[in-house]
Amino acid sequence: MPEDAERLNRDCFELSRRIAGLDFCVPEAATLVRTLLRVVGRVVIEACAPGADPQAWPATELMALRWVQEALEPLGYRVSPLPGSGRPEVTPETFDWS
């Protein structure tokens, strides 16, 4: 149902705001959790909302992967495609927002 996508997006946003009030033993954990919630909310709204366009999925997927990359970099990790998958590296240059 369309309202489920909107509600889940709002729930993820609210949860990400509530994260700020928690006392994590390491700051990286809070950043990681906030980013993952942001990714879930955005992907749900982009892929499940009324009028969601399957043609927009490649841009949504790359945006989500970039946000995950931004969360992982401070932890010493990166998002990268599997060898032979033919998928592009996740870099700022990967995006074409035109």
C-alpha positions as CSV (number, residue, x, y, z in Angstrom):
1,M,0.0,0.0,0.0
2,P,1.3,3.5,-0.8
3,E,0.8,4.8,2.7
4,D,2.9,2.0,4.0
5,A,5.9,3.3,2.0
6,E,5.4,6.8,3.2
7,R,4.9,5.6,6.8
8,L,8.0,3.5,6.7
9,N,10.0,6.4,5.3
10,R,8.7,8.7,8.2
11,D,9.5,5.9,10.7
12,C,13.1,5.7,9.4
13,F,13.4,9.4,9.6
14,E,12.1,9.5,13.1
15,L,14.3,6.7,14.3
16,S,17.3,8.4,12.7
17,R,16.5,11.5,14.8
18,R,16.1,9.5,17.9
19,I,19.5,7.9,17.4
20,A,21.0,11.3,18.4
21,G,19.7,10.8,21.9
22,L,21.4,7.5,22.5
23,D,24.8,7.1,24.0
24,F,26.8,4.8,21.7
25,C,30.1,3.5,23.0
26,V,31.7,4.6,19.7
27,P,30.5,7.5,17.5
28,E,31.0,5.5,14.3
29,A,28.1,3.2,15.4
30,A,25.7,6.1,15.6
31,T,26.7,7.4,12.2
32,L,26.4,3.9,10.6
33,V,22.9,3.4,12.1
34,R,21.6,6.8,11.0
35,T,22.9,6.3,7.5
36,L,21.4,2.8,7.1
37,L,18.0,4.2,8.3
38,R,18.3,7.0,5.8
39,V,19.1,4.5,3.0
40,V,16.1,2.3,3.9
41,G,13.7,5.2,4.0
42,R,14.9,6.7,0.7
43,V,14.9,3.4,-1.1
44,V,11.4,2.5,0.1
45,I,10.0,5.9,-0.9
46,E,11.7,5.8,-4.3
47,A,10.8,2.3,-5.1
48,C,7.4,1.8,-3.4
49,A,5.7,5.2,-3.4
50,P,2.7,5.8,-5.8
51,G,4.1,6.5,-9.3
52,A,7.5,5.0,-8.5
53,D,9.4,4.7,-11.8
54,P,11.4,1.6,-12.4
55,Q,13.6,3.7,-14.7
56,A,14.7,5.7,-11.6
57,W,16.1,2.5,-9.9
58,P,19.7,2.8,-11.2
59,A,20.0,6.3,-9.8
60,T,18.4,5.3,-6.5
61,E,20.6,2.3,-6.2
62,L,23.8,4.3,-6.8
63,M,22.7,7.0,-4.4
64,A,22.0,4.3,-1.7
65,L,25.4,2.7,-2.3
66,R,27.1,6.1,-2.1
67,W,25.5,6.8,1.2
68,V,26.5,3.4,2.5
69,Q,30.0,4.1,1.2
70,E,30.1,7.4,3.1
71,A,29.1,5.5,6.3
72,L,31.7,2.8,5.8
73,E,34.7,4.9,4.8
74,P,35.4,6.2,8.4
75,L,35.4,2.5,9.5
76,G,38.0,1.6,6.9
77,Y,35.7,-0.1,4.4
78,R,34.3,0.6,1.0
79,V,31.6,-0.6,-1.3
80,S,32.9,-2.3,-4.4
81,P,31.4,-4.5,-7.1
82,L,32.2,-8.1,-7.3
83,P,34.9,-9.0,-9.8
84,G,33.3,-9.8,-13.2
85,S,29.9,-8.3,-12.2
86,G,30.2,-5.5,-14.7
87,R,29.0,-3.1,-12.1
88,P,30.6,0.3,-11.8
89,E,32.7,1.4,-8.8
90,V,30.9,3.5,-6.3
91,T,32.5,7.0,-6.5
92,P,31.2,10.5,-6.6
93,E,31.8,10.4,-10.4
94,T,29.5,7.5,-10.7
95,F,26.5,9.8,-10.4
96,D,24.9,11.6,-13.3
97,W,22.2,13.7,-11.8
98,S,21.1,15.3,-15.1
